[in-house]
Structure formats: structure tokens, C-alpha cells
Amino acid sequence: MNQKPVFRTSGVPVSGAMATDKSRRDETRILSPQQWRSGIAAWLGWFFDGLDMHLYTLVATPFVAQLLAVGQRDDQVAYFGSIIQAAFLVGWALGGGLFGRIGDRLGRARALNLTILTYACFTGLSFLAETWWQLLLCRFLAALGIGGEWAVGAALVSETWPRRWRPWIAAGLQSAVNIGVMFAMVAGYILAPLPSRAVFLVGILPALLVLWIRRAVPETEEWLQAKSRVTSRPPGIVDLFHGEVARTTVLVILVCGLSLSGHWAFLYWFPQHLWNHHDLATWSDGDRQRLASVVMILVMVGSIVGNFLAGLIARLVGYRRALFWMFSFYFIVMSGTYAAPHGRLVLIGGLGLLGIAQGAFALFTMYLPPLFPTLLRTTGAGFCYNIGRIAAALGTVFFGLFSRVGDHRLALLYASILFVPAGVIALFLPEAPGGSKEL
């Protein structure tokens, strides 16, 4: 007996005959309440990720100087500030692996709650830091939750929303991070008259989101089905390096490690470079902080444009080539911006273009999780994406060695080179499951 094909709007593979064009159009029109709730939960989680992760970069120079009881242009400020940021990135990497594993074992919704509570609590506790190592500890622990939320949120949405929507979902989620960063900048602007540590109190707000997620967001059907089929030991991190998955794991680690090192060197050092720019020599700390906030908002607006531009390119040429072209653009603009000293206005213009280049990282959101089996999905995506932050942590400190007092231009110039091998290696990644036609 011929059976009608079954089509689902989740990330579960379609059964039966190949979907017709009409069926695929219908698939993108109909979204269940569960899909909307999962998407909203992931979006808000990523929004607060962006908010919490960038509160430190906004006030790193004045707050670290205060904790060390030295002037803001003292060499110790740049050194210990980069050490704190490195600890944050290491925590982010470890959190991706830790909560990625929890997401595969306990479910996406439960793990999402835990990640949000973790980064909200320890971001708020940063306000109480009295020494540089106390701030380092708080940032490290907050990063565990931020790193874990990326993998869990990405898997949650990739398993519930239609595949053909993935480039736009990725752009939307990454834009949530950018909007969160802009809100952090707005908070920094508003709180500029207060002590620099006050901005960390804003990071407590995400804890309220957990109350809604616990009640409204169910577990994904795909995870429940995969979990029910397991009759022996569930797969673990070691399985990422066995069989056909091993090649994917290694390539993703290389691409993430190289690109995130360059990206985070930029995100950390460009506000410090701007803060100490010679054009601002006579400005007050409050005026500098306001300018840094406005410029970060400009970068984030550019990033939102870049997210959707990257999604469009992925629809046209596939994820791998889209990553290549976006990383190439990142290298060209970043190296051009910092190859020579520029005035304040030229520098700010370059920073706006660099925001657009950051759209490359939106592609990771929906591209990486489906490359791994269901019960290795948050483990694989979290481990590979966030292990790159260990390299980024080392890179932040390493490129800082090229900085001079008040001038981080060479650190930023040399960091830009990392996008070249990242783009080339991206071409060797597997294509998205189902091929580029699924986009």
C-alpha cells in the first residue's frame, strides 16, 4: 500500500518521498507553539549572552586599574586585563564542553536553564570584586554558562525549526548577541557617572528568564526520540574522534580556533586602542567611556547587517564558501584598519566595516550542530566551537605582547592574519546535511 510521505517542521529528517516545492513552502509557513517558544528562549538566551559577555570589555581599563591601584596607562593594566579576558575565554571553552555534555545527557531545555543561571549569578558577583584575581574568578565562572548557552541554544533551535530557515535563524540568533552587546553599551553609557563596577549589576537580569523557560519550553522531539533508542553507553567526547566524525571534529576545531583567536583579539583590544587613541588625550574618562559605548553600538549594528549578509551568501553558495568569503573580508578590512595609524574618524569607519565582517560567526550557529549525530550534537558543537576559545585566550595574551603603552595597533594587525588560514580550511568542511539545496 502506498503511504503518503510524512513531513515535519522540526530538525528530524523527512521520511517518505522527497518533499515537493509546495510542501517545502508550506513547511516554512507553519510553526507550532513549541517552535516559537524554543526560538524565543534561544533568542533571549543569546541576547543576555551578548549583554553579559561585553560588560567587562567596556570597563576593563578603568576597573582593572582601580583594582590594581595604578594609573590607567600603566603596563600592568593591559597585562592583567588580558589575563582576566583569557580566563574568561578558557571558561567559555570549558563551559561549552561541560554544558554541551549536560545538554546531550539531560536535554536541551534543562541545560539552557543551568547555563543562564550560571552566567547571570557570576556576572552580578563581579560587582563585588576587590582584587584582580577575584574579578578573574567571577569572569571565568560566568563564562562557563555563556559558553554552554551557545551550544545548547543552537541545538535547541536546529532540532525544532525547519532546515530551510536555518541561515535566517542563524542570523537572527547572532543578531540577538549583537543587540545584547548594544544594550550593554547603553548600560555603560547611562552608568558612566557611576563607578565602573556598577555595570556588572545589569548582568543579573537574565536569571529572570529561567522562570519562563522552566514553564514554557518543552524538550525537543528529536532528542527524546534519540534518547529512547539508546540501549547501551551514550556517546561521549571521545566518540568525536572516531570514525567519520573525527575528520569533521578536527576541521571544525581548526576553523574555530583560528577565527575566534583573531575575532576575540579584535573584540578585546580595539576598545583599549580606541580608549587610548591620541585624539582622545584630553578627554575625561566619562567622555571616553561614552565614545567607546557609541562605537561598540556601531560595530554591533554592522554585525547585524553582516549576519543577514552571511545568511544570503550561504543561500547562494553554501556554508563553506560563505565562511571563506566572510573571513577574507574580515582579514582585508582589519588589516587595512590597523596597518597604519589613522585619525579617530577613519578608525571608527573601519570599525563599522569590521562589524559587518563578524557576520561570519552567525553561520556557525545552524551549520555546526547538524554536522554531528543527535546525541553528540551539543557535545560536538560545544566542544569544537568553544575549544577555539582556549586558542583565543592564548591569542589575546600573545597578541598583547605586541602592544605598546596606549597603542594596540600592531596586536590587532597581526591578529588579522589568522582569518586567512581559517577561510582556507573552511573550504574543506563537510557541506550542510542534505546539501546546499536544502537551503
ZATI-304788 format. One record per residue: residue in three letters; x negated, y, z of N, C-alpha, C in turn. Coordinates in steps of 0.02 Angstrom, whole numbers, plus 50000, padded with zeros to 5 digits. Layout:
ALAXYZXYZXYZ/...
//
This chain:
MET499574994050000500005000050000499565006250000/ASN499735010949956499355017149954499555021550012/GLN499065024050049499195028450104498985035550086/LYS499355040250112499175047150100498545048850137/PRO498105052750107497495054750142497665059050202/VAL497235058450253497325062150315496825067850316/PHE497065073850326496625079650330496685082750399/ARG496115084750427496115087850493495755094550489/THR495955099050533495645105550534495085105950585/SER494875100250612494315100250659493685098450621/GLY493135097750659492505095950629492455088550613/VAL492975084550629492955077350616492965076150542/PRO492555071550514492535070350443493225068650415/VAL493375070950356494025069750324494065062550301/SER494625059250315494715052350292495155052250231/GLY495145046650194495545045950135495215048850073/ALA495595050150023495325052749960495075059849970/MET494705062149921494415068949925494975074049926/ALA494895079049970495405084249976495465088249912/THR496065089949895496175094249836496035101449855/ASP495965105549803495845112649816496415115649856/LYS497035113549841497615116249878497575114249951/SER497375107949964497325105650034496805109550072/ARG496245111050038495725114850071495945121950086/ARG496335124850040496595131550053497065131450113/ASP497485126250116497945125550172497565124750237/GLU497005121050233496605119650293496355126050326/THR496195130950284495915137150311496465141850336/ARG497105140350319497635144750341497925142650408/ILE497895136250424498225133650483497725132250538/LEU497775135750593497355134650651497795133250711/SER497615128150748498005126250807497835130850865/PRO498265131050917498105134850977497445132751009/GLN497295126151007496655123751034496065126850997/GLN496115127250931495565130150892495475137550908/TRP496025141150914495975148250932495665149151001/ARG495895145051050495615145751117494885143951119/SER494685138651083493985136751081493555142151050/GLY493815145050995493445150350962493375156551005/ILE493925158351039493895164251083493425163151141/ALA493445157151171493005155551227492275155951206/ALA492105153051148491415153251124491215160351108/TRP491665164251077491505171151059491355175251121/LEU491775174651173491675178351234491035176151270/GLY490905169551268490295167051299489675170051265/TRP489695170551199489135173451162489095181051174/PHE489675184151180489685191351194489315192851260/PHE489475189051312489155190251376488425187751375/ASP488265182951333487565181251321487165187451301/GLY487415190751249487065196651224487025202151277/LEU487565202951315487565207951368487025206551419/ASP487005200451444486545198751499485825198351476/MET485705195851416485015194651396484635201151383/HIS484975206551365484615212651346484625218051399/LEU484925216651456484895221651510484175222751532/TYR483775217451533483085218151554482665222051504/THR482715220451440482305223951390482445231451391/LEU483055233351411483235240451413482855244151467/VAL482735240951524482445244451581481775241451603/ALA481475237351559480865233651578480315238451601/THR480175243651562479615248051580479715251551646/PRO480275255151657480345258751721480435254051781/PHE480795248451772480935244051829480305240351851/VAL479925237651802479315234151820478815238951851/ALA478765245051824478325249951854478525251451926/GLN479165251751938479405252952006479215247252053/LEU479305241052029479145235252071478395234752085/LEU477985236952037477265236652046476995242952081/ALA477415248052088477215254352119476635257652081/VAL476705257752014476205260951971476565265251920/GLY476185269151881476475273151829476705268951771/GLN477175271551732477465267651677476975266351621/ARG476445270251615475955269051562475365264951586/ASP475405262351646474885258051673474875251451635/ASP474275248751622474205242451586474585236751620/GLN474635236951686474965231551722475715230951704/VAL476015236551686476725236451669476845232251607/ALA476445233251555476515229251494476355221951507/TYR475835220651548475635213751560476165209951599/PHE476355212551658476845208951699477535209051667/GLY477695214351631478335214551595478385208951544/SER477835207751508477835202351458477845195551491/ILE477545194851550477565188551587478285186951608/ILE478635192051632479335191051651479765189051591/GLN479645192451535480015190651474479835183651451/ALA479215181651458479015174951439479365169751482/ALA479415171151547479775166551592480505166051572/PHE480795171651552481485171551528481565166951467/LEU481095167451420481135163351360481015155951375/VAL480565154451422480465147451442481095144751474/GLY481405148751518482035146651548482575145551496/TRP482585149851446483065149151391482975142451356/ALA482345140751342482205134451309482405128451352/LEU482215128651415482385123151460483145122651470/GLY483475128451473484205128451481484545125451420/GLY484275126551361484565123551301484545116051304/GLY483975113251327483925106051333484355103351390/LEU484335106751448484705104451507485465104551494/PHE485725110351475486455110851466486675107451401/GLY486215106951353486385103051293486515095851312/ARG486105093251356486195086351380486845085751419/ILE486985090651462487605090651501488205091051454/GLY488155095051401488705095551353488855089051318/ASP488345085051304488455078551272488715073351321/ARG488535074051385488735069151435489415070751466/LEU489545077151483490145079051520490675082451477/GLY490485084651417490955088051374490785095351364/ARG491035098151309490855104951290491165110151337/ALA491795109251355492145114351396491845114851466/ARG491715109151498491425109251564490725112451564/ALA490335110551515489655113351511489675120851499/LEU490165123251459490215130351445490335134251510/ASN490765131551553490885134751618490245135351659/LEU489855129951661489245129951701488735134851675/THR488675135351609488175139951581488355147151598/ILE488995148951592489195155851605489105157751678/LEU489285153251723489185154651794488455155551811/THR488025151551780487305151951794487025158751774/TYR487155160951712486835167251691487165173351723/ALA487805172851741488125178551773487855179651844/CYS487795174251881487565174851950486845177451955/PHE486405174651915485695176451923485525183051888/THR485925185151839485825191951813486015196951866/GLY486575195751901486765200251955486255200552011/LEU485955194752028485455194552081484815198252063/SER484695199451999484105203351979484115210352010/PHE484705212752025484775219352057484405219652124/LEU484365213952158484075213752225483325212652225/ALA483015211752167482295210252164481885215952195/GLU481395214052236480955218952267480235218052245/THR480075212552211479405211352184479475208852112/TRP478935209252075478965207152005479105199651999/TRP478865195652047478975188452041479695186552060/GLN480025190552102480725189352116481155190752053/LEU480975196152018481325197551955481195192051905/LEU480585189651901480415184151856480845178051871/LEU480925176251935481315170451954482045171251934/CYS482325177051947483025178251929483135177951854/ARG482675180951816482735180751743482655173651715/PHE482215169751746482115162851725482755158851736/LEU483065159451794483665155551810484265157951769/ALA484315164451757484855166951714484775164251643/ALA484155163651621484025161251553484225153951544/LEU484215149951597484445143051592485165142851565/GLY485585147251592486275147451570486365150351501/ILE485985155651486486045158851420485815153951365/GLY485265150451377485025145551328485515139851318/GLY485815137551372486295132151367486935134151332/GLU487155140351341487785142551312487755142551236/TRP487175143851208487125143951134487295137151106/ALA486985131851132487095125151105487805122851117/VAL488055123951178488725121551196489255125251156/GLY489205131951152489695135751115489705134151041/ALA489105133251012489065131550941489385124850926/ALA489245119850969489535113250959490295113450968/LEU490525117251018491245117751031491615120250969/VAL491355125350937491695128250879491605123850817/SER490995121050807490875117050747491305110750747/GLU491525108450806491935102450811492685103950809/THR492875110150809493585111750810493815116050751/TRP493375119650720493575124050665493395120950597/PRO493765122850543493645119950477492945121250452/ARG492665116350416491985116850391491895122650343/ARG492405123850302492345129150252492315136050284/TRP492495136550347492465142950382491785144150414/ARG491355139150415490755139450457490305145550445/PRO490165147550383489735153550376490045159750409/TRP490705160350405491035166250434491095165450510/ILE491205159250533491215158150605490535159850634/ALA490005157550600489325158950623489205166550627/ALA489425170150576489345177350576489735180550633/GLY490345177950645490745180650700490445179450768/LEU490185173350779489875171850844489245175950855/GLN488825176250803488205180150811488365187550821/SER488905189850790489105196850800489335197950871/ALA489605192650903489795193250973489185194851016/VAL488615191551000487995193151036487795200351024/ASN487835202550962487645209350945488085214450980/ILE488735213150983489195217651017489045217651092/GLY488875211751119488685211451189488065215651204/VAL487585215451158486985219551166487165226951164/MET487625228751118487835235751115488175237951179/PHE488575233551208488885235251272488345236051327/ALA487825232051323487265232851370486955239751361/MET486875241851298486585248451285487045254051309/VAL487695253051300488165258051325488125258451401/ALA488075252551433487995252451506487355256051527/GLY486815254851489486185258151505486235265651496/TYR486595267751445486685274951432487075278251489/ILE487625274851508488055277751560487705277751628/LEU487325272451641487005271751706486305274851709/ALA486105278451656485435281351654485275285751714/PRO485755289451742485575293651801485435289451864/LEU485655283151866485565278951924484895275251921/PRO484675272151975484065268151973484115262851919/SER483555261251886483565256651829483855249851846/ARG483775247551908484015240951927484785240451925/ALA485135246051924485865246051928486185242551868/VAL485845242351811486145239251752486275231851761/PHE485915228551806486005221351814486665219551847/LEU486975224251881487625222951911488155221651858/VAL488065224551799488535223451744488545216051724/GLY487985212551735487935205551715488355200751755/ILE488685203151808489115198751848489785197551814/LEU489995201951769490655201651738490815194951704/PRO490335191551671490515185251637490805179951682/ALA490665180151747490925175051792491695174751789/LEU492015180351775492745180551771493015176351713/LEU492605175551661492825171751603492945164351619/VAL492565161751667492615154751685493315152951709/LEU493645157651744494315156351769494795154751712/TRP494715158251657495155157051599494965150751562/ILE494315149451551494095143651514494315137151548/ARG494265136851614494455130851650495185129051639/ARG495605134151629496325132951622496535132051549/ALA496215135551503496485136151436496125132151382/VAL495495130151393495105127051340495025119551352/PRO495345115351310495275108051318494635105551287/GLU494495099151300493905096051270494035094751196/THR493505094351155493605093251084493775085951069/GLU494205085051019494415078350999493815074150974/GLU493365077450937492805073750910492355070950965/TRP492225074951017491805072551072492165066951110/LEU492815067651123493185062451159493185055851121/GLN493265056251055493265050051015492575046851015/ALA492055050951006491375048151006491195045151074/LYS491415048451127491275045951194491625039351207/SER492235038651181492625032451192492325026551155/ARG491935027851102491645022351063490985019851092/VAL490705023351140490065021351168490155015551215/THR489805010051202489845004051244489195002551279/SER488665006151262488015005051293487735011751315/ARG487075011951323486755018151345486865023751294/PRO487125029551316487215035051269486535037551245/PRO486505040351184485875042751157485585048451199/GLY484915048951200484585054151239484085057951196/ILE483695062251228483225066551192482735062451151/VAL482515056751179482025052651143482295050351076/ASP482955049651070483255047351006483215052650952/LEU483055058850970482955064050920482345062650878/PHE481895058450902481265057150867481245049950839/HIS481825046950829481875040250800482265040550734/GLY482085036250688482455035550626482475041850584/GLU483035042550547483095048150501483155054850537/VAL483385054650600483465060950637482795064250652/ALA482265060250656481615062850678481365068350631/ARG481425067350566481185072350519481565078950528/THR482225078450535482625084350546482405087950610/THR482295084150663482095087050727481455091050720/VAL480955088150689480305091450683480365097750641/LEU480715097450585480785103250542481165108950577/VAL481695107150612482085112350647481665115650702/ILE481265111650738480825114350790480335119350759/LEU480035117550702479545121950670479865128550648/VAL480445127950615480775134050591480975138450650/CYS481265135450701481485139350759480885142250797/GLY480365138250806479785140650843479455146650810/LEU479365146250745479035151750709479475158050706/SER480105157050686480535162850677480715166150743/LEU480845162150794481025165150859480425168650891/SER479825166250879479235169650906479175176650876/GLY479255177150810479235183750779479815188150800/HIS480405185050804481015188750821480985191550892/TRP480775187450940480765189751009480185194351024/ALA479645193550987479105198550993479375205350972/PHE479775205450918480085211650897480565214350949/LEU481025210150973481535212451020481235215051085/TYR480695211951107480395214251170479955220451160/TRP479525220451108479025225651102479275232051068/PHE479795231551026479995237650991480285242951039/PRO480685241051091480895246451137480315249451176/GLN479805245151193479225247751229478835252651185/HIS478765250751121478405255051073478785261651064/LEU479445261251058479845267251049479815271551112/TRP479845268451170479835272151234479205276351241/ASN478645273651216478005277151223477785280751159/HIS478245281651112478075284951049477835292151061/HIS477345294251023477035300851035477535306551026/ASP478065305550986478565310750978478965311951042/LEU478955307051088479355307551149478925309351210/ALA478325311651198477855312851253478125317751305/THR478525322551285478775327551332479485326051356/TRP479765320351336480455318651354480475315851425/SER481035316851459481135313851525481305306451518/ASP481255302751573481415295651571482145294551553/GLY482585298851577483295298151561483425299151487/ASP483095304051456483175305251384482895299451344/ARG482335296751366482045291051330482505284951334/GLN482795283851393483245278151400483855278951357/ARG484115285051352484695286251309484525285051236/LEU483935287351214483735286051145483655278651133/ALA483335275051180483255267851172483925264351166/SER484415266651204485085263651201485405264951133/VAL485355271051108485645272751043485315268750987/VAL484655268150990484295264450938484465257050940/MET484535254251000484725247151005485425246150976/ILE485875250850987486545250450958486485250450881/LEU486055254750854485945254950782485705248150757/VAL485225245250792484965238650772485515233450774/MET485945233650825486475228650830487015229650777/VAL487165235850759487635237050704487345234150639/GLY486695235250628486365232250571486405224750573/SER486335221850632486355214550640487045211850620/ILE487575215350640488245213050622488325212950546/VAL488085218250513488095218250439487685212450412/GLY487095211250442486665205750420486975199050430/ASN487375198150483487695191750495488155189750438/PHE488565194550416489035193050362488685192850295/LEU488145196750287487755196150226487435189250221/ALA487165186650276486865179950277487395174750262/GLY488005175550290488545170850276488725170850202/LEU488735176750171488885177250099488345173650058/ILE487715174850076487175171650039487215164050047/ALA487385161750108487455154550119488015151550076/ARG488555155250068489095152850025488865152249952/LEU488405156549932488185156649862487635151649847/VAL487145150949894486555146849878486425141449930/GLY486825140849982486715135850034486295138650091/TYR486315135050147485995137450208485235138050201/ARG484915132950172484185132950170483915138950132/ARG484175140250073483925145950034484125152550066/ALA484695152650098484895158750134484395160450189/LEU484175155250226483675156450278483025158950247/PHE482825156050191482205158250158482245165650140/TRP482785167750110482835174650087482905179550146/MET483255177550198483335182050255482675182750294/PHE482305177250301481655177650335481155181750293/SER481195181050227480755185050184480905192450192/PHE481535194150196481735201150206481485203750274/TYR481545199550325481305201350392480565203050390/PHE480165198850357479445199950352479285206450315/ILE479615207550259479465213550218479615219950257/VAL480195220150289480395226350324479975227350387/MET479865222050426479495222750488478775224650476/SER478455221350428477755223150413477705230250386/GLY478195232350345478185239150319478305244350373/THR478715242650422478865247450475478275248650520/TYR477865243350532477325243950580476625243450549/ALA476575243650483475915243450451475515249750463/ALA475865255250475475525261650487475935265650537/PRO475625270450572476015274650618476525278850580/HIS477125279150606477655283150575477955287850626/GLY478265293050600478635297550643479255294250671/ARG479575297650718480145294750753480715293050705/LEU480875297450658481455296350615481335290550566/VAL480725290150538480565284550493480585277950530/LEU480315277950591480325271850632481035269550645/ILE481475274150662482165272350677482515269650615/GLY482365272450556482645269850494482435262650481/GLY481795261150493481555254350486481885249550534/LEU482025251850594482345247650644483055245850623/GLY483405250450590484065248950565484055243250513/LEU483565243350468483495238050419483295231450452/LEU482895231850504482705225750540483305222550574/GLY483795226650593484405223850620484755219550568/ILE484785221750506485095217850452484735211250443/ALA484065211350447483675205150437483825199950490/GLN484045202050549484195197350602484805193050588/GLY485165194550535485725190250515485515183150500/ALA484875182050490484625175250478484825170550535/PHE484825173050597484955168750654485685167050662/ALA486125170650628486825168650628486925161950592/LEU486505160550543486575154350505486435148250548/PHE486005148950598485845143250641486465140650678/THR486925145150693487485143550736487905137650712/MET488105137750649488515132450621488115127450580/TYR487505129250562487095124850520486755119350561/LEU486465121150618486055116350654486455110850689/PRO486995112250728487325106850764487545100950720/PRO487875102050662488095096350622487525092150592/LEU486905094550595486345090550570486215084450615/PHE486505084450676486375079150724487005075050737/PRO486945068650756487525064550772487925067650829/THR488575066050834489025069250881488775069150953/LEU488555063350978488345062851047487625065151057/LEU487315067751004486665070951009486705078250986/ARG487315080650977487405087150944487165092950986/THR487425093551047487185099151089486485097851114/THR486315091451124485625089851143485145091851088/GLY485295089751026484845091250970484805098550954/ALA485395101850947485385108950932485075112950988/GLY485265111251050484995114851107484245113851115/PHE484015107751109483305106251117482895109551063/CYS483085108551000482685111050944482695118650940/TYR483285121650947483325128850942482975132251000/ASN483085129651060482825132951119482105131051134/ILE481855125451108481155123951117480735129151080/GLY481035132151029480695137650995480565143551040/ARG480945144151093480845149751138480235148751183/ILE480015142551191479385141651226478815144651184/ALA478845143251119478365146351074478455153951074/ALA479085156151077479215163351079478945166551143/ALA478985162751199478725165351262477975166251258/LEU477625161251231476905161751222476735167351173/GLY477155167951120477035173051070477105180051098/THR477595181051143477695187651173477075189951210/VAL476785185351248476175186951285475585187651237/PHE475525182951189474965183051142474955189551102/PHE475505191351072475515197451031475435203651073/GLY475605203151137475495208651182474755210251191/LEU474315205351178473605206451184473355211551132/PHE473745212451079473545217151027473815224251041/SER474165224851097474445231351114473925235751149/ARG473975242051136473595247051173474075250951217/VAL473805254651264474245258351310474715262851270/GLY475365261351276475865265451243475935264251168/ASP475555259551139475595258351067475605250851054/HIS476185248251033476265241051021476345239550947/ARG476125244150905476225243350833475885237150805/LEU475255235950824474895230150797475215223650820/ALA475455223350882475795217450906476395215850861/LEU476775220950843477365219950801477175218250729/LEU476635221250704476405219850636476195212550629/TYR475775210150675475535203250671476095198250682/ALA476575199950724477145195350737477565194450673/SER477585199450631478005198950570477765193350524/ILE477135191650527476855186550481477185179750492/LEU477435178450552477725171950567478345170350525/PHE478665175450499479265174150459479105171050391/VAL478485171650369478295168750304478315161050307/PRO477935157750353477985150450356478675148050378/ALA479015151950419479695149950439480155149350379/GLY480115154150333480525153950273480355148250227/VAL479715146850220479495141350175479725134650203/ILE479625133550268479825127150298480575126250296/ALA480955131650300481685131250298481925127950233/LEU481555128650179481745125650115481725118050118/PHE481375115150166481315107850171481825104950220/LEU482235109050252482755106550297483285102850257/PRO483655098350289484215094950255484755100050238/GLU485135098650185485715102950170486265101450221/ALA486725106050227487285105150274487665098750257/PRO487915095050307488295088950294488865090350246/GLY488925086150194489425087150143489175091150084/GLY488565094050091488285097850036488525104950035/SER488195108949995488375116049991489065117149963/LYS489335112249927490005113049901490535113449955/GLU490365110750014490835111150069490915118250094/LEU490455122650076490515129550097491015133250053/
//
